[in-house]
Amino acid sequence: MADAYSLEASGLTRRYGGFTALDNVSIALRPGEIRGLIGSNGAGKSTCMDVLCGRGANPMGRVVIEGRDISGISERARRRAGLARSFQKTNIFPDLTVRQQVALAARNAENDNTEDVLREMHLLPHAGRRAADISYGDQRRVDIALSLVGHPKVLLLDEPAAGLTMGESLALAHLLRDLAQRWNLTVLLVEHDMEVIFSICSRITVLHLGRILTEGTPDEVRANPDVIRAYLGSAVA
Ligand SMILES: Nc1ncnc2c1ncn2[C@@H]1O[C@H](COP(=O)(O)OP(=O)(O)OP(=O)(O)O)[C@@H](O)[C@H]1O
């Protein structure tokens, strides 16, 4: 029987000295789901991504990908097991071409899907250009492309729309939604742009002070007084 969840995590915790940045968080995503992870600055969103992918010292909690428990293994091994992560800051080498960049990331992958990834991210027209010479919006898609090499099962995306115009953000959101559907890719999406979150996420998890405040559909989250108070403010009230 297929697993009900492609990502299932429980007890995710991170302490910095006496301060608990992430406190016993549990989250479960179905195959192909795009889940929004939102919350105010310092709520613990990036920390949650870090602990899931095994980054930093002593990531606490249980993480299961398509039925396989990957809790005890390194960040690299989790990547090989199908859990990929992209970062807020652009990670690219400016002097390499876009194709070289993606091919370099794919070198260690079991199957080299460089051309697929370039096509999916609409990067084929730019594949021969230096990364430094393409637009910021195209560079952000290169960042996502790097995390898609090797065809991961679950992708943790940290603010992919940061710095994009509203039009670029929505175009990226739709591109991600199509990709998730066609690849059956499960995505946990941290994003401050609520238009992006509400337009592509079927469910949203809200973090506040390191704990889950609530989880629900976009309509449920938008209408939740605690979420409005803690994060959304009057913008959606
Ligand atoms: N290395 C660290 N040492 C001590 N405290 C840290 C460290 N990294 C993060 N924190 C603290 O942990 C809390 C959660 O931080 P985190 O970066 O996960 O929040 P976030 O929700 O991603 O915020 P943002 O939206 O600003 O990126 C914050 O209070 C932050 O100051």
The ligand as a Tripos MOL2 file, in Angstrom:
@<TRIPOS>MOLECULE
LIG
   31    33     1     0     0
SMALL
NO_CHARGES

@<TRIPOS>ATOM
      1 N1         22.1020   30.0710   15.8110 N.pl3     1 LIG1
      2 C1         21.1880   30.5890   16.6320 C.ar      1 LIG1
      3 N2         21.4850   30.8760   17.9130 N.ar      1 LIG1
      4 C2         20.5660   31.3890   18.7540 C.ar      1 LIG1
      5 N3         19.2980   31.6650   18.3940 N.ar      1 LIG1
      6 C3         18.9430   31.4060   17.1310 C.ar      1 LIG1
      7 C4         19.8660   30.8510   16.1730 C.ar      1 LIG1
      8 N4         19.2160   30.7050   14.9900 N.ar      1 LIG1
      9 C5         17.9550   31.1400   15.1860 C.ar      1 LIG1
     10 N5         17.7910   31.5520   16.4590 N.ar      1 LIG1
     11 C6         16.5630   32.0920   17.0600 C.3       1 LIG1
     12 O1         15.5570   31.1060   16.8870 O.3       1 LIG1
     13 C7         14.2930   31.7350   16.6410 C.3       1 LIG1
     14 C8         13.7050   31.1810   15.3640 C.3       1 LIG1
     15 O2         14.4870   31.6630   14.2620 O.3       1 LIG1
     16 P1         14.1240   31.3000   12.7580 P.3       1 LIG1
     17 O3         15.2080   31.8780   11.8950 O.co2     1 LIG1
     18 O4         13.8560   29.8490   12.6400 O.co2     1 LIG1
     19 O5         12.7600   32.0990   12.5430 O.3       1 LIG1
     20 P2         11.9600   32.3440   11.1990 P.3       1 LIG1
     21 O6         10.5280   32.0670   11.5040 O.co2     1 LIG1
     22 O7         12.5730   31.5930   10.0720 O.co2     1 LIG1
     23 O8         12.1520   33.9180   11.0050 O.3       1 LIG1
     24 P3         12.3040   34.8030    9.6690 P.3       1 LIG1
     25 O9         10.9370   34.9210    9.0950 O.co2     1 LIG1
     26 O10        12.8060   36.1240   10.2070 O.co2     1 LIG1
     27 O11        13.2970   34.1350    8.7440 O.co2     1 LIG1
     28 C9         14.5630   33.2430   16.6130 C.3       1 LIG1
     29 O12        14.2390   33.7800   17.8760 O.3       1 LIG1
     30 C10        16.0410   33.3270   16.3380 C.3       1 LIG1
     31 O13        16.5880   34.5040   16.8850 O.3       1 LIG1
@<TRIPOS>BOND
     1     1     2 1
     2     2     3 ar
     3     2     7 ar
     4     3     4 ar
     5     4     5 ar
     6     5     6 ar
     7     6     7 ar
     8     6    10 ar
     9     7     8 ar
    10     8     9 ar
    11     9    10 ar
    12    10    11 1
    13    11    12 1
    14    11    30 1
    15    12    13 1
    16    13    14 1
    17    13    28 1
    18    14    15 1
    19    15    16 1
    20    16    17 2
    21    16    18 1
    22    16    19 1
    23    19    20 1
    24    20    21 2
    25    20    22 1
    26    20    23 1
    27    23    24 1
    28    24    25 2
    29    24    26 1
    30    24    27 1
    31    28    29 1
    32    28    30 1
    33    30    31 1
@<TRIPOS>SUBSTRUCTURE
     1 LIG1         1 GROUP 0 **** ****
